[in-house]
């Protein structure tokens, strides 16, 4: 593909709960990608059937930290999240097969 669409999966308590309850996975995606491109990229990468794609653009947030020379102010840039709903009975191995 001309541009990279899927950056990384979101691993948090909320995303893990959504995965176990309703078979939804969360990914950080390119801000310029639309739902159709995201769906095609997920189906191609993980060879699964995607039922729905919901997106949310998270706004940038200001951050500040204290240092010896004073307060350093900055921003965390905005990003886009995609919530992927898979077909019933399918799953994505995000971390690969974990052997115990």
C-alpha positions in Angstrom: 0.0 0.0 0.0 1.1 3.6 -0.6 0.7 4.6 3.0 0.9 2.8 6.3 -2.6 2.6 7.7 -2.4 0.5 10.9 0.2 1.7 13.4 -0.3 -0.3 16.6 -2.9 -2.0 18.7 -4.2 -0.3 21.9 -3.5 -2.5 25.0 -5.5 -1.2 27.9 -8.1 -2.5 30.4 -10.9 -1.0 28.4 -9.8 -2.5 25.1 -9.2 -5.9 26.7 -12.7 -5.8 28.2 -14.2 -4.9 24.8 -12.3 -7.7 23.2 -13.6 -10.3 25.6 -17.2 -9.1 25.7 -18.1 -8.0 22.2 -15.2 -9.1 20.0 -14.0 -5.5 19.3 -10.3 -4.6 18.9 -8.8 -1.2 19.1 -5.9 0.1 16.9 -4.1 3.4 16.4 -4.4 4.3 12.7 -3.3 6.9 10.2 -5.4 10.1 10.6 -6.0 10.3 6.9 -7.3 6.8 6.5 -11.0 6.2 6.1 -13.1 3.3 7.3 -13.0 1.4 4.0 -9.2 1.6 3.9 -8.9 0.5 7.6 -11.2 -2.5 7.0 -9.2 -3.6 3.9 -5.9 -3.3 5.8 -7.2 -5.3 8.9 -8.6 -8.0 6.6 -5.4 -8.2 4.7 -3.0 -8.2 7.7 -4.9 -10.7 9.9 -7.0 -12.6 7.3 -10.3 -12.1 9.2 -13.8 -10.8 8.3 -14.5 -7.3 9.6 -18.1 -6.5 10.4 -17.8 -2.9 11.4 -15.3 -0.1 11.8 -15.8 2.8 14.1 -13.3 5.7 14.4 -12.6 8.4 16.8 -10.1 11.3 16.5 -8.5 11.9 19.9 -7.5 15.6 20.4 -4.1 16.8 21.3 -3.5 17.3 25.0 -1.2 19.8 26.8 1.4 18.3 29.1 3.9 19.9 31.5 6.7 18.6 33.6 9.0 20.1 36.2 12.7 20.2 35.7 15.6 21.9 37.4 15.5 24.8 35.0 11.7 25.3 35.3 8.5 24.0 33.8 8.7 22.5 30.4 5.4 22.7 28.5 4.5 20.7 25.4 1.7 18.8 23.7 0.9 15.2 22.9 -0.2 15.2 19.3 -3.7 14.2 18.2 -4.3 10.6 16.8 -7.0 8.5 15.4 -8.4 5.3 17.0 -10.3 2.6 15.1 -12.6 0.2 16.9 -12.8 -3.0 14.8 -15.7 -5.4 15.2 -15.0 -8.9 13.9 -17.4 -11.6 12.7 -18.7 -14.1 15.3 -16.1 -16.7 16.2 -13.1 -14.9 14.8 -10.2 -13.4 16.7 -6.9 -11.6 16.2 -3.7 -12.9 17.7 -2.1 -9.5 18.6 0.8 -11.0 20.6 1.1 -14.2 18.6 0.8 -17.6 20.1 2.0 -17.5 23.7 3.5 -20.8 24.9 3.2 -21.8 28.5 
